[in-house]
Amino acid sequence: MSTKPKVATTSLAGCFGCHMSLLDIDDRILKLIELVDFNKSPINDIKKFTDRCLVGIIEGGCSNEENVHVLQDFRKHCDVIIALGDCATMGGLPAMRNHVPLKECLEEAYLKGPTVYNPGGKVPGDAELPLILDKVYPCQEVVKVDLFLPGCPPPADTIWQALVALLNNKPLELPYELIKYD
């Protein structure tokens, strides 16, 4: 049994760009694998937690009830939660719908949109579909978040330095170049 710290990752209401940025650490991914074991993550396709995790990395905000349940499950199983990227920290592009009533969003998407073909004229409402929330919530409005790494997506070097500092129990000191966005 491995004694390496465990890391879990997930993507909620986002585009998976933050996971791509994580993978952009290039050959350092091999160093990361020496430092940690990935538990629940699309990186290794493990669907359920199998152990307590030191770090949970969350990409995306909460736009439906399934996102909320996944985020709450991460909070329950992870010592440190990192909100990764603008969608997780502020709602990002998915939160653009927060300025339009949900009913109007659904009607535009399923009934009135210029490319919609919906001969039944109904908004999907199957019990198998997760309930859509009234707005998109950033992670910290749903659970306690320990570390915020903004950006769309955050640079790979920012993610790498944050993880290494966290894994080595060192203070996180990111140079300006890794946190400026212009």
Sequence and secondary structure as in RCSB ss.txt:
>XXXX:A:sequence
MSTKPKVATTSLAGCFGCHMSLLDIDDRILKLIELVDFNKSPINDIKKFTDRCLVGIIEGGCSNEENVHVLQDFR
KHCDVIIALGDCATMGGLPAMRNHVPLKECLEEAYLKGPTVYNPGGKVPGDAELPLILDKVYPCQEVVKVDLFLP
GCPPPADTIWQALVALLNNKPLELPYELIKYD
>XXXX:A:secstr
   S EEEEEE BS SHHHHHHHTTTTHHHHHHHH EE SBTTTTB S  S EEEEEEESBEEEHHHHHHHHHHH
HHEEEEEEESHHHHH TGGGGGGGS HHHHHHIIIIISTT   TT      TTS  EEEEEE GGGTS  SEEE 
SSS  HHHHHHHHHHHHTT      HHHH   
